[in-house]
Amino acid sequence: MNILVTGGAGFIGSHIVDKYLELGHTVTIIDNLSTGKKENINPNANFVEMDIKDESISKVFADGNFDVLSHQAAQMDVRVSVNDPKFDAQNNIIGSLNLYENCKKYGVKKIIFASSGGTVYGEQSEFPCDENHATNPVSPYGIGKLTNEYYLYYYKQIYDIDYVALRYGNVFGPRQNPNGEAGVIAIFANKLINNDQPIINGDGLITRDYIFISDVVEANMRSLESEVNGIYNVTTGIETNVNHIFQVLKDKTKSDLEENHGPAKMGEQRRSVCSFDKFKSKHNWYPKVSFIDGIDKTVDYFIKANG
Ligand SMILES: NC(=O)c1ccc[n+]([C@@H]2O[C@H](COP(=O)([O-])OP(=O)(O)OC[C@H]3O[C@@H](n4cnc5c(N)ncnc54)[C@H](O)[C@@H]3O)[C@@H](O)[C@H]2O)c1
């Protein structure tokens, strides 16, 4: 297949690109390198440095003849969205529409979208929750992800463009940015390796559903199959709090540093954990890497990356 991957220089997008290429697909990447890195870009992909908001993106679609859009590019920091909702919406809603309009114009058959199980539901009333749980996002980022899902439904109904919205849990693994605000495992692992004190925001009892990158990549591979359509949680159904992450990373890195807590951050829900039964029962996808194995692989990567 001929696939356009936005955000292919980023953490998740670059792993997806690698796998699509390995499977023999042709891949074009669009990325503005705002958080993505040149070294993540697979040399066998065509790379276009461009913002998804750029009107001249239509030229890339006109030349590309793409079968599938894998839309991974986003402003992906919940706290940035809280501080600057307009910036978030310009990138994550208007930028997406720029892509979807071109999909319509140039006959793209399917859109695979990186949604977010951690934010579209808001404060949950069921643990874990499935895809039918009420969606009450408590951050502009979550509102943006949900809005994209509504637009994708619209493009399917009116223009018959297939879509798969993958509501990822909190993804972790090699290549995640350890210097940003999001991605607690990458941030803490990198700090502990460098004997730099990680700060746990608030009481550290906030929970998330952490999923290893290779399981997310596998979900994206399955999404290329024609019968895979609709909205799916791509999660583990397991809830882990930040204090536990700190302890596991402390053990793995053999660090002497102790828990240190700072003020809690706004716009963050307390608990998030989602079931993956729908994807499993319909298409037999399920997460294969345990939290501990994922942590091992991630810490090993950051040890190597630090030389
Ligand atoms: N990491 C997670 O835990 C997680 C969870 C749920 C959903 N997601 C979603 O998965 C996708 C990938 O996230 P990630 O963790 O790899 O983040 P990332 O920041 O590593 O990757 C995002 C990529 O998009 C690019 N980008 C950002 N804005 C752009 C724009 N306007 N135009 C072109 N390129 C742009 C960045 O340069 C970067 O390469 C995002 O859509 C994110 O919202 C991530």
The ligand as an SDF file (V2000), in Angstrom:
LIG
                    3D

 44 48  0  0  0  0  0  0  0  0999 V2000
    2.3710    9.1890   23.6780 N   0  0  0  0  0  0  0  0  0  0  0  0
    1.1830    8.8420   24.1530 C   0  0  0  0  0  0  0  0  0  0  0  0
    1.0830    8.2990   25.2610 O   0  0  0  0  0  0  0  0  0  0  0  0
   -0.0690    9.0860   23.3550 C   0  0  0  0  0  0  0  0  0  0  0  0
   -1.3030    8.6900   23.9040 C   0  0  0  0  0  0  0  0  0  0  0  0
   -2.4750    8.8930   23.1680 C   0  0  0  0  0  0  0  0  0  0  0  0
   -2.3970    9.4630   21.9150 C   0  0  0  0  0  0  0  0  0  0  0  0
   -1.1860    9.8750   21.4280 N   0  0  0  0  0  0  0  0  0  0  0  0
   -1.1520   10.4780   20.0870 C   0  0  0  0  0  0  0  0  0  0  0  0
   -0.2410    9.7430   19.2910 O   0  0  0  0  0  0  0  0  0  0  0  0
    0.3450   10.6170   18.3230 C   0  0  0  0  0  0  0  0  0  0  0  0
    1.8540   10.5280   18.3860 C   0  0  0  0  0  0  0  0  0  0  0  0
    2.2840   10.9760   19.6640 O   0  0  0  0  0  0  0  0  0  0  0  0
    3.7960   10.8180   20.1580 P   0  0  0  0  0  0  0  0  0  0  0  0
    3.7650   10.3980   21.5730 O   0  0  0  0  0  0  0  0  0  0  0  0
    4.5630   10.0150   19.1870 O   0  0  0  0  0  0  0  0  0  0  0  0
    4.2800   12.3320   20.1330 O   0  0  0  0  0  0  0  0  0  0  0  0
    5.5000   13.0230   19.3850 P   0  0  0  0  0  0  0  0  0  0  0  0
    5.5020   14.4480   19.8220 O   0  0  0  0  0  0  0  0  0  0  0  0
    6.7450   12.2230   19.5560 O   0  0  0  0  0  0  0  0  0  0  0  0
    5.0540   12.9130   17.8670 O   0  0  0  0  0  0  0  0  0  0  0  0
    4.2380   13.8640   17.2310 C   0  0  0  0  0  0  0  0  0  0  0  0
    4.8770   14.2030   15.9010 C   0  0  0  0  0  0  0  0  0  0  0  0
    4.0390   15.1150   15.2160 O   0  0  0  0  0  0  0  0  0  0  0  0
    4.8170   16.1960   14.7030 C   0  0  0  0  0  0  0  0  0  0  0  0
    3.9230   17.3510   14.6430 N   0  0  0  0  0  0  0  0  0  0  0  0
    3.3280   17.9980   15.6870 C   0  0  0  0  0  0  0  0  0  0  0  0
    2.5520   18.9980   15.2350 N   0  0  0  0  0  0  0  0  0  0  0  0
    2.6790   18.9930   13.8790 C   0  0  0  0  0  0  0  0  0  0  0  0
    2.1300   19.8050   12.8390 C   0  0  0  0  0  0  0  0  0  0  0  0
    1.3180   20.8270   13.1220 N   0  0  0  0  0  0  0  0  0  0  0  0
    2.4800   19.5190   11.5610 N   0  0  0  0  0  0  0  0  0  0  0  0
    3.3160   18.4840   11.2660 C   0  0  0  0  0  0  0  0  0  0  0  0
    3.8590   17.7070   12.2120 N   0  0  0  0  0  0  0  0  0  0  0  0
    3.5340   17.9460   13.4980 C   0  0  0  0  0  0  0  0  0  0  0  0
    5.9530   16.3610   15.6940 C   0  0  0  0  0  0  0  0  0  0  0  0
    7.0850   17.0110   15.1570 O   0  0  0  0  0  0  0  0  0  0  0  0
    6.2470   14.9040   16.0580 C   0  0  0  0  0  0  0  0  0  0  0  0
    7.1790   14.3260   15.1700 O   0  0  0  0  0  0  0  0  0  0  0  0
   -0.2170   12.0130   18.6450 C   0  0  0  0  0  0  0  0  0  0  0  0
   -1.3400   12.2240   17.8100 O   0  0  0  0  0  0  0  0  0  0  0  0
   -0.6510   11.9050   20.0810 C   0  0  0  0  0  0  0  0  0  0  0  0
   -1.6620   12.8280   20.3820 O   0  0  0  0  0  0  0  0  0  0  0  0
   -0.0290    9.6950   22.1020 C   0  0  0  0  0  0  0  0  0  0  0  0
  1  2  1  0
  2  3  2  0
  2  4  1  0
  4  5  1  0
  4 44  2  0
  5  6  2  0
  6  7  1  0
  7  8  2  0
  8  9  1  0
  8 44  1  0
  9 10  1  0
  9 42  1  0
 10 11  1  0
 11 12  1  0
 11 40  1  0
 12 13  1  0
 13 14  1  0
 14 15  2  0
 14 16  1  0
 14 17  1  0
 17 18  1  0
 18 19  2  0
 18 20  1  0
 18 21  1  0
 21 22  1  0
 22 23  1  0
 23 24  1  0
 23 38  1  0
 24 25  1  0
 25 26  1  0
 25 36  1  0
 26 27  1  0
 26 35  1  0
 27 28  2  0
 28 29  1  0
 29 30  1  0
 29 35  2  0
 30 31  1  0
 30 32  2  0
 32 33  1  0
 33 34  2  0
 34 35  1  0
 36 37  1  0
 36 38  1  0
 38 39  1  0
 40 41  1  0
 40 42  1  0
 42 43  1  0
M  CHG  2   8   1  16  -1
M  END
$$$$
